[in-house]
Amino acid sequence: MKTRLLFMFTLFSLTFVNCFYGVARFGSTEWVDESFEITEERKIFKHASDFRNPPVYSKADIIAKWGEPSTSGKEAVCDYIAYRDGFEWNIIGAMIWIIPIPLLILPTGFDYVRIYFKEEKSVGLTTAHYAETHAIGYGCGDNSCGFIRGQTSDYRSRRKKPTVCMVAERPEPQPQPQPHPTGG
């Protein structure tokens, strides 16, 4: 009886911390930094020492320090250059309390450091960060406990961009033709 009570008390107390019992998939997400400083070493940056007035770089500044980018492109209102930063991994594993047990690890592409520009000025960068994307099991978070099944985050929330790049500029409203007054 005492052993059973001790087991129940231990399980109950362990359940009220952030924990998960089940199987989960961890995949690449993007972490955004809108105030950064680049360094001489390729793909290494640091947080801006003055976050209110971070340095602003042009594409030429970054290419001069880091060399030619792996790829470049345009998303919404921003241009970007990207430097390949290793493999992108998908990890499927069991979780017991807070201990992950990897079951399957697969490379699924490449991670990139992307630097975004608006009007030829740097506005932010994104780097790879790994987080849970799908799960099935029982978990306790900050304020609640319960069964979890399915997708825990969607693709759009995992592929982030600097704030100024997320909103497309709206075109100027076109004047509407005015009806002609009818005389009578």
N, C-alpha and C positions, 0 to 999 in steps of 0.2 A: 504494500500500500504506500509506504513512504517513497519507494523508488518511483512508483507511478506518479505520485504527486510531484516529486522533484523533476521528473521528465516533463510533465505538463507545465510546471512553472518555468523551466528552462526554455522550452519551446515557445511559450507565451512571451517571455521577455525578449528572446531573440527575434521574434516576429515583429516587435515594435520598433526595430531599427530598420534602416534602409536595407532591405534584403529581397532576394528572389529565389524561388525554388522552381526550376523548370529548364527549358531549352530556349536559347536566344540566338539571333543572328546579329553580328556587329559588322557595320560597314562604314565606309568613308563618308564623312560629312565635311562641310567647309566652315572654317572659323574665319571671321572677318575682323580685320584691324584697320581702322580708318585714320589712325595717327601712328605713323611708323617712320623709322629712319633706316636706310639701307646701309650695309657695311661693305667693306672691300671684298669680303669673302662671298662668293656666289651663293645665292638663295638663302643667305643669312641676313636677318634684319633684327632690329631691336625696337622696343617701344620708344616713342618720341619722348625726349626729355621734357619738352614743353607741349603737353597734349592740347593746349588751347591754340597754339600756333605751330602746328607740326610743319616740318619742311615739306616743300612741294617739289616734285621731280618731274622732268619731262621724259619721254621715251628715250631720247638721246642720252640723257644723264644715266639712266639705268643700263642701257646697252653698252655705254662706255665703261661702266664698272663691271658688269656681269657677262658681257658678251652677247652674241645673238640669241634671241629666245627660241625655244622649241617650237612654239606656235603663237599665233596672234589671231585676233578676231574682234567682233563687235557684238555687244549684247545691249539691247534697248538703246539707251542714250550714251553708253560708254564704250570706249575701245579698250582692249586689254592685250597685254603680252604675257606669255606663260612660259615658265621654266619647269621641265620635268623634274620631279623630286622623288623618284623611286616608284615601286610598285604600289598599286591600290589592292588592299586585301579584303576579303570577306571571310569572316570567322563564324563558324557555327559551334556552339558549345553549351554544355550544361552549367547551370549555376546552382550551387548549394550554399545558401545563406549569402555570403559575399565572396565566395571562392569560385572563380571561373575554372572550368575544366574544358579545354579546347578539344573538340571532336573532329573538326574538319577545317582546314585553312586553305583558301584558294586565292591565287592572284587573279584579279579580274580587270586589270588595266593599269593605268599610271596615275599617280598623284601629281598635281601641279601646284606651283606657287604662281598665282595670277595677280598681276598688278593692273588696276583699272585706272583709266584716264578719262576725264571729261574736259573738253576744250583744251587738249594737250597738257593738262595738269593732272598729277596723280591725285586720286581721291580715296584710295584704299587698296587693300590686297586681301587675298584669301589663301589659306593654307589648309592642308588636310588635317582632319581630326576624326577620331573613331568613336562611334556611339551605337547604341542598340537601335536596330531598325525594325525587327520583328521578334515576337516572343510568344511562348505559350507556357503557362504555369501560374504560380501564385506569388504575388509580390506585395511588399509594403513600401510605400513612398513616404513623403513628408507628412501627409495628413490622413492617408487612407490605405487600406489593405483590400485586396480582392484578387479575383482571377483575371488574368490577362491573356488575350488570344488575338493573334493577328498582327497587323502593322502598328508599330508604335510611333512612327513618324513618316511623313510623306516625302516624296522626292523633292518637292519645291522647298520644304523647310530644310532639307539637307544640302541643297545647292544654293547657298546664300551669296549675296553680292553686297557691296557697299550701298548705303542708303540712297545716295543720289543716283545710283544706277538701276534701282528697282522700279522707279516711277518713270514711265515714258512721258516725254513732254507732250502736252496737248496742243493740237493745232489751233490756230486762231479761229474763233467762230466766224463763219461766213454770214454776211448780212442776208436776212431773209427778204424776199420781195414783198413789198407792201401792197395790199389790195387797193385798187383804184376806188375812190368813193363814187358811189352812184348818185347821180342827180335825179331829182324827180319832180 
